[in-house]
């Protein structure tokens, strides 16, 4: 497969041959979807937490004796039936991360790259032409190349 390499002004500088093992695959939508769900699940905090009867501070001594008073049987003050006691089935802290096999993650990345390349939505820019840190220059380069807001800037390993 061939990709066009653009310069910072948005003009075609050259065309390069890319590996079909990365950019010529049939996209696997199921793997991409599962990888997306795993990434979204890993963002969740899961910080809701309540204390059970074993975690609440206070005495575990019985409030009154078991028999002879004509009242109900009671345990300690930190029982869920008392005010200030533990919560019975409250939420606990959870980790929502999902483990994905390394081959599945790599297949998802290759599938997305192949999909973008086949739709002509993948742009390769050879050098940004920046002399210093300048947001105006980067915005002008992104507009000239037609990259938009979905640009991923990185170094090519040659």
PyMOL commands that set and color helices and strands:
alter all, ss='L'
color gray80, all
select helices_A, chain A and resi 20-23+29-43+102-118+135-145+148-150
alter helices_A, ss='H'
color red, helices_A
select strands_A, chain A and resi 2-6+12-17+124-125
alter strands_A, ss='S'
color yellow, strands_A
deselect
rebuild
show_as cartoon
